[in-house]
Amino acid sequence: MEHVDHILVVDDDREIRQMIADYLLKNGLRATAVADGREMRAVLDTNAVDLIVMDLMMPGEDGLTLTRNLRAGKHRAIPVLMLTARDDQTDRIIGLEMGADDYVVKPFAARELLARIKAVIRRTRMLPPNLQVTEAANMLAFGRWRLDTTARHLLDPDATVVALSGAEFRLLRVFLDHPNRVLSRDQLLNLTQGRDAELFDRSVDLLVSRLRQRLGDGAREQSYIKTVRSEGYVFSMAVTVVGEDE
């Protein structure tokens, strides 16, 4: 049977979430509409979901909080498209930093929303199946370093916390999830930011440079992240889940 993408719509406005769900259904997608984080988690615990459409401004747990929690848990690989009534650049940046894959401002045309949903799902599936993230780990070790994925902290050999930005953390986590595999800039961009590549064509290179500085990679001997000419980058260090072999 052909797979039909399942979209989970999370919005406290009943009319809006039902309008979105109805439109998606009419266009051949599965759609489930819920009002808050509690209902969202109940659906995720019992259903496979391909993408979440998340309202930013909701009472109680807002969209930013829910997205941040998703990215720290077992459902972190599900792409999130954020909805907001405020066309504010700061809100947009914060939403993307929390892990949203795209951002649509209300009011929006239903056709535009559908196109954005399909584009995000398509970008998410750019990676071959063996590169998809399938499990979460609380502590990852590589070389002299450890990454606490719950607290989002990088720890040096003395267990001192090295501060990482949200984008740096996501990039490092992608590398640790896929060690010794060449990842193109497009793949890294889509996995870490999910935004239009033409708008952020240098962002991956800049992030890699910043991350190398954090890890102390030398200019001549890049022991962690290596550049593969005309292809992208590869994380060349073995990665282990702390506790498995200890």
LUMSE-792900 format. One record per atom (N, C-alpha, C): x negated, y negated, z negated; residue in one letter. Coordinates in pm, whole numbers, padded with zeros to 5 digits, always signed. Layout:
// LUMSE-792900
XYZA...
END
This chain:
// LUMSE-792900
-00084+00120+00000M+00000+00000+00000M-00088-00125+00000M-00053-00221+00083E-00131-00344+00092E-00122-00425-00037E-00238-00477-00080H-00241-00557-00202H-00173-00692-00180H-00088-00730-00272V-00024-00861-00271V-00078-00941-00388V-00137-01056-00360D-00197-01136-00467D-00093-01178-00569D-00130-01164-00697H-00041-01197-00808H-00089-01327-00872H-00004-01428-00868I-00037-01560-00923I+00040-01581-01053I-00031-01620-01157L+00030-01649-01286L+00037-01801-01303L+00157-01855-01316V+00178-01999-01329V+00204-02031-01477V+00120-02119-01534V+00133-02157-01675V+00163-02307-01682V+00286-02341-01716D+00327-02483-01720D+00445-02494-01814D+00441-02590-01905D+00551-02605-02002D+00675-02667-01940D+00663-02725-01821D+00778-02782-01750D+00848-02670-01672D+00967-02633-01717R+01036-02519-01658R+01064-02538-01510R+01108-02659-01471E+01141-02683-01332E+01019-02671-01241E+00907-02725-01286I+00786-02721-01204I+00735-02577-01189I+00726-02505-01301R+00672-02369-01290R+00764-02279-01207R+00895-02300-01217Q+00986-02218-01138Q+00981-02255-00991Q+00964-02385-00963M+00951-02430-00825M+00827-02368-00760M+00716-02370-00833I+00592-02311-00780I+00609-02162-00758I+00665-02093-00857A+00682-01948-00846A+00772-01913-00727A+00882-01985-00711D+00974-01958-00600D+00906-01978-00465D+00827-02084-00454Y+00759-02113-00328Y+00656-02004-00295Y+00583-01960-00397L+00484-01855-00375L+00551-01725-00333L+00662-01693-00397L+00736-01572-00361L+00784-01578-00216L+00832-01695-00175K+00881-01711-00038K+00769-01695+00064K+00646-01717+00019N+00531-01709+00110N+00451-01580+00091N+00517-01478+00040G+00458-01346+00038G+00367-01311-00077G+00363-01393-00180L+00280-01365-00297L+00366-01317-00413L+00306-01247-00507R+00373-01219-00635R+00353-01340-00725R+00449-01370-00808A+00437-01484-00897A+00506-01456-01029A+00437-01492-01137T+00495-01484-01272T+00479-01621-01335T+00586-01676-01392A+00583-01810-01450A+00603-01801-01601A+00513-01867-01677V+00522-01868-01823V+00503-02010-01874V+00540-02032-02001A+00544-02167-02055A+00423-02206-02138A+00346-02108-02187D+00237-02143-02279D+00132-02032-02284D+00031-02056-02368G-00079-01963-02379G-00040-01828-02434G+00053-01825-02527R+00097-01697-02584R+00158-01609-02477R+00247-01667-02395E+00309-01590-02288E+00206-01553-02180E+00110-01641-02155M+00005-01612-02058M-00074-01489-02101M-00116-01484-02227R-00195-01371-02276R-00115-01241-02271R+00015-01250-02296A+00098-01130-02290A+00102-01074-02148A+00109-01161-02048V+00109-01115-01909V-00026-01056-01873V-00135-01123-01913L-00269-01076-01879L-00299-00940-01942L-00240-00913-02058D-00265-00786-02126D-00196-00668-02058D-00099-00696-01974T-00020-00587-01914T-00016-00589-01762T-00077-00691-01699N-00070-00705-01553N-00205-00747-01495N-00230-00705-01373A-00345-00754-01299A-00308-00888-01234A-00390-00989-01254V-00362-01124-01203V-00480-01167-01115V-00449-01224-00999D-00554-01265-00905D-00594-01410-00922D-00503-01494-00972L-00535-01635-00994L-00434-01693-01092L-00479-01790-01172I-00391-01859-01266I-00379-02005-01226I-00256-02053-01209V-00228-02195-01190V-00196-02251-01328V-00280-02342-01377M-00273-02386-01517M-00246-02535-01527M-00141-02572-01599D-00115-02713-01624D-00214-02765-01728D-00267-02884-01705L-00364-02941-01798L-00298-02987-01928L-00191-03065-01915M-00128-03126-02032M-00011-03041-02079M-00031-02966-02187M+00074-02886-02248M+00067-02903-02398M+00179-02898-02467P+00177-02907-02614P+00109-02784-02673P+00049-02803-02790G-00022-02690-02852G-00154-02666-02780G-00173-02544-02730E-00293-02513-02654E-00281-02573-02514E-00364-02670-02483D-00355-02731-02350D-00435-02650-02248D-00430-02694-02123G-00495-02619-02017G-00645-02608-02034G-00709-02713-02087L-00854-02707-02108L-00891-02601-02209L-00816-02597-02319T-00843-02498-02423T-00822-02356-02372T-00713-02336-02301L-00683-02202-02247L-00788-02159-02146L-00832-02250-02061T-00933-02216-01961T-01066-02184-02028T-01104-02263-02126R-01229-02236-02198R-01225-02099-02264R-01112-02065-02325N-01100-01935-02390N-01101-01820-02289N-01039-01843-02174L-01042-01742-02069L-01185-01713-02026L-01265-01817-02009R-01401-01801-01961R-01490-01731-02064R-01450-01731-02190A-01530-01666-02293A-01483-01523-02322A-01375-01478-02257G-01318-01348-02290G-01320-01250-02174G-01243-01145-02189K-01246-01036-02091K-01182-01073-01958K-01105-01183-01957H-01040-01224-01832H-01116-01338-01764H-01244-01354-01795R-01320-01470-01749R-01340-01473-01598R-01324-01358-01531A-01347-01355-01386A-01226-01403-01306A-01110-01422-01372I-00991-01466-01299I-01003-01615-01266I-00992-01652-01138P-01003-01794-01103P-00886-01875-01158P-00912-02002-01189V-00811-02092-01245V-00802-02216-01158V-00680-02251-01118L-00653-02375-01047L-00578-02466-01143L-00636-02581-01175M-00580-02671-01275M-00484-02773-01213M-00370-02794-01281L-00274-02896-01241L-00273-03009-01344L-00265-03132-01297T-00254-03242-01391T-00177-03357-01328T-00110-03435-01412A-00036-03552-01364A-00125-03675-01363A-00248-03661-01411R-00337-03776-01419R-00451-03763-01319R-00459-03858-01226D-00566-03857-01127D-00685-03931-01184D-00746-03871-01286D-00856-03932-01357D-00982-03848-01334D-01089-03913-01287Q-01210-03839-01255Q-01269-03770-01378Q-01257-03834-01495T-01310-03774-01617T-01238-03644-01648T-01104-03645-01636D-01027-03523-01660D-01068-03414-01562D-01089-03454-01438R-01126-03356-01335R-01261-03291-01369R-01357-03375-01408I-01490-03322-01441I-01483-03232-01563I-01408-03273-01666I-01396-03191-01786I-01332-03057-01753I-01226-03060-01672G-01160-02935-01635G-01253-02841-01563G-01333-02893-01470L-01427-02809-01397L-01539-02760-01488L-01582-02845-01582E-01684-02803-01677E-01634-02690-01766E-01506-02692-01798M-01449-02586-01882M-01433-02455-01805M-01448-02460-01673G-01443-02336-01597G-01334-02328-01493G-01258-02438-01471A-01157-02435-01365A-01226-02425-01230A-01160-02360-01133D-01217-02340-01000D-01172-02445-00900D-01062-02511-00929D-01014-02618-00842D-00917-02703-00922D-00873-02814-00863Y-00800-02916-00936Y-00699-02981-00842Y-00570-02980-00875V-00467-03042-00793V-00388-03141-00878V-00368-03260-00825V-00302-03367-00900V-00153-03370-00867V-00069-03378-00971K+00074-03396-00952K+00103-03542-00921K+00203-03572-00836P+00283-03477-00759P+00204-03423-00641P+00231-03301-00601F+00157-03239-00493F+00256-03175-00396F+00213-03155-00273A+00293-03084-00174A+00275-02934-00197A+00384-02860-00194A+00377-02716-00218A+00284-02648-00118A+00284-02696+00005R+00197-02637+00107R+00050-02656+00072R+00017-02774+00016E-00121-02799-00024E-00162-02704-00137E-00073-02688-00235L-00102-02598-00347L-00126-02456-00297L-00042-02410-00207L-00057-02276-00151L-00191-02262-00080L-00228-02363-00003A-00355-02360+00069A-00472-02356-00028A-00465-02433-00135R-00571-02434-00235R-00582-02298-00304R-00467-02239-00337I-00467-02107-00401I-00536-02005-00313I-00499-02002-00186K-00559-01905-00093K-00708-01930-00076K-00749-02059-00075A-00890-02091-00059A-00972-02045-00179A-00919-02066-00300V-00991-02023-00420V-01005-01872-00423V-00897-01801-00392I-00903-01654-00392I-01003-01607-00287I-01002-01670-00171R-01096-01631-00065R-01240-01653-00109R-01268-01767-00174R-01404-01793-00221R-01445-01693-00327R-01352-01661-00416T-01382-01567-00524T-01422-01431-00468T-01364-01394-00356R-01389-01262-00299R-01504-01261-00199R-01580-01369-00194M-01695-01373-00105M-01800-01270-00145M-01810-01241-00274L-01910-01145-00321L-01867-01003-00290L-01960-00916-00257P-01927-00775-00242P-01875-00720-00374P-01799-00609-00371P-01742-00553-00493P-01845-00524-00602P-01966-00481-00563N-02065-00446-00665N-02126-00567-00732N-02088-00689-00688L-02135-00809-00753L-02027-00875-00838L-01911-00816-00845Q-01804-00872-00926Q-01830-00843-01074Q-01801-00942-01159V-01818-00924-01303V-01706-00836-01356V-01741-00731-01428T-01640-00636-01473T-01632-00624-01625T-01729-00677-01696E-01723-00663-01840E-01790-00781-01909E-01752-00803-02033A-01810-00911-02111A-01905-00854-02214A-02009-00929-02246A-02104-00889-02349A-02130-01010-02438A-02142-00987-02569N-02158-01098-02661N-02300-01154-02663N-02400-01068-02643M-02539-01112-02648M-02619-01041-02540M-02684-01119-02453L-02765-01064-02345L-02911-01103-02368L-03002-01008-02348A-03144-01033-02368A-03217-01021-02235A-03314-01111-02213F-03398-01106-02093F-03531-01172-02127F-03639-01102-02100G-03770-01155-02134G-03778-01192-02281G-03816-01315-02307R-03829-01362-02447R-03701-01428-02497R-03598-01429-02412W-03479-01508-02443W-03358-01420-02473W-03260-01483-02540R-03128-01422-02558R-03021-01527-02529R-02910-01480-02473L-02797-01569-02447L-02677-01521-02526L-02629-01605-02616D-02508-01576-02693D-02391-01625-02608D-02317-01530-02548T-02210-01568-02456T-02084-01615-02527T-02072-01587-02655T-01956-01634-02731T-01975-01779-02772T-02092-01807-02833A-02122-01945-02874A-02176-02028-02759A-02210-01961-02647R-02266-02028-02528R-02398-02095-02561R-02482-02022-02640H-02612-02072-02682H-02724-01990-02618H-02829-02058-02577L-02953-01993-02535L-03048-01995-02654L-03104-01879-02688L-03190-01866-02805L-03332-01833-02760L-03430-01908-02810D-03569-01880-02776D-03624-01770-02865D-03752-01729-02850P-03806-01618-02930P-03798-01638-03081P-03791-01766-03124D-03780-01795-03267D-03635-01812-03311D-03540-01776-03223A-03398-01787-03251A-03353-01932-03264A-03429-02024-03205T-03391-02164-03202T-03295-02187-03084T-03190-02262-03109V-03091-02287-03005V-03144-02388-02904V-03137-02354-02777V-03172-02445-02668V-03041-02489-02602V-03014-02617-02604A-02887-02668-02554A-02874-02647-02404A-02756-02604-02361L-02724-02588-02220L-02597-02666-02190L-02592-02730-02074S-02467-02790-02029S-02373-02678-01986S-02245-02712-01966G-02150-02611-01921G-02191-02550-01788G-02239-02635-01696A-02279-02586-01564A-02403-02499-01574A-02499-02536-01659E-02620-02456-01677E-02586-02320-01737E-02494-02319-01834F-02454-02192-01895F-02391-02100-01791F-02302-02154-01708R-02235-02070-01608R-02334-02015-01507R-02430-02098-01465L-02530-02051-01369L-02615-01940-01430L-02661-01960-01552L-02742-01857-01617L-02661-01730-01633L-02534-01742-01671R-02451-01623-01690R-02434-01546-01559R-02418-01618-01449V-02407-01551-01318V-02535-01474-01287V-02650-01537-01310F-02777-01469-01286F-02790-01344-01374F-02751-01355-01500L-02765-01241-01592L-02667-01129-01557L-02553-01165-01500D-02456-01063-01457D-02504-00989-01332D-02590-01055-01252H-02633-00996-01124H-02784-01002-01109H-02860-00942-01201P-03006-00949-01192P-03059-00871-01072P-03174-00917-01019N-03244-00849-00910N-03159-00836-00783N-03067-00929-00765R-02987-00935-00643R-02997-01077-00587R-03021-01086-00458V-03029-01218-00395V-02888-01275-00383V-02870-01395-00435L-02742-01465-00428L-02763-01592-00347L-02678-01612-00249S-02687-01732-00165S-02641-01854-00244S-02673-01971-00193R-02627-02094-00257R-02474-02103-00257R-02411-02058-00149D-02265-02061-00143D-02206-01970-00251D-02264-01851-00267Q-02213-01760-00370Q-02230-01820-00509Q-02346-01878-00536L-02371-01939-00667L-02278-02058-00689L-02258-02137-00585L-02169-02253-00597L-02027-02209-00629L-01978-02108-00558N-01841-02063-00578N-01824-01998-00714N-01924-01925-00759L-01913-01858-00889L-01924-01954-01006L-02004-02058-00991T-02026-02147-01104T-01935-02269-01104T-01891-02312-00984Q-01815-02436-00978Q-01685-02423-00900Q-01683-02339-00797G-01560-02316-00722G-01510-02435-00646G-01598-02527-00614R-01555-02647-00545R-01603-02647-00401R-01558-02745-00323D-01595-02750-00182D-01745-02771-00168D-01813-02678-00100A-01957-02679-00093A-02012-02806-00029A-01940-02862+00068E-01992-02978+00137E-02002-03100+00046E-01928-03100-00062L-01934-03211-00157L-02044-03194-00260L-02095-03073-00273F-02192-03044-00378F-02307-02960-00322F-02354-02997-00202D-02452-02913-00134D-02585-02905-00207D-02621-03005-00287R-02746-03001-00362R-02729-02957-00506R-02605-02936-00550S-02584-02912-00692S-02647-02782-00740S-02645-02677-00659V-02705-02550-00701V-02856-02566-00718V-02923-02631-00620D-03067-02650-00630D-03104-02731-00754D-03026-02834-00782L-03053-02916-00900L-03032-02837-01028L-02925-02756-01031L-02899-02674-01150L-03008-02570-01171L-03052-02508-01063V-03160-02409-01074V-03285-02475-01129V-03317-02594-01079S-03434-02666-01127S-03424-02696-01277S-03306-02742-01320R-03286-02771-01462R-03295-02645-01546R-03239-02534-01495L-03241-02410-01571L-03384-02355-01581L-03461-02369-01474R-03601-02327-01480R-03677-02403-01587R-03648-02532-01600Q-03712-02612-01704Q-03675-02561-01843Q-03547-02526-01861R-03504-02474-01991R-03579-02346-02025R-03600-02261-01925L-03662-02130-01947L-03814-02136-01945L-03870-02254-01912G-04015-02267-01909G-04078-02201-01789G-04004-02184-01682D-04060-02127-01560D-04165-02222-01503D-04283-02169-01473G-04389-02251-01416G-04369-02274-01268G-04430-02379-01216A-04415-02411-01074A-04476-02303-00986A-04584-02239-01031R-04650-02138-00950R-04597-01997-00979R-04564-01975-01103E-04519-01840-01141E-04379-01849-01202E-04279-01834-01117Q-04142-01843-01163Q-04098-01705-01207Q-04117-01677-01334S-04100-01539-01381S-03954-01499-01394S-03862-01595-01394Y-03721-01562-01410Y-03642-01579-01281Y-03644-01699-01225I-03564-01729-01106I-03658-01752-00989I-03647-01669-00887K-03732-01682-00770K-03651-01729-00650K-03713-01812-00567T-03651-01859-00444T-03678-01759-00333T-03573-01722-00261V-03586-01634-00145V-03561-01721-00022V-03665-01743+00055R-03657-01837+00167R-03541-01803+00262R-03463-01905+00292S-03350-01897+00386S-03235-01811+00335S-03243-01762+00211E-03136-01676+00159E-03073-01728+00030E-03155-01772-00066G-03099-01818-00192G-03194-01795-00308G-03141-01739-00416Y-03220-01718-00536Y-03196-01577-00590Y-03296-01528-00665V-03283-01398-00730V-03335-01410-00873V-03260-01354-00968F-03305-01348-01107F-03385-01220-01121F-03516-01232-01144S-03607-01119-01130S-03639-01047-01261S-03573-01083-01370M-03601-01022-01500M-03491-00922-01536M-03531-00811-01597A-03432-00713-01644A-03347-00774-01755A-03219-00737-01756V-03124-00789-01854V-03064-00673-01931V-03057-00684-02062T-02999-00579-02145T-02895-00639-02238T-02797-00559-02275V-02699-00600-02374V-02755-00569-02511V-02768-00669-02594V-02828-00652-02727V-02740-00559-02809V-02801-00458-02867G-02726-00362-02948G-02717-00226-02885G-02719-00222-02748E-02708-00094-02681E-02830-00008-02699E-02950-00073-02693D-03073+00004-02700D-03148-00020-02830D-03084-00079-02927E-03150-00111-03053E-03092-00027-03166E
END
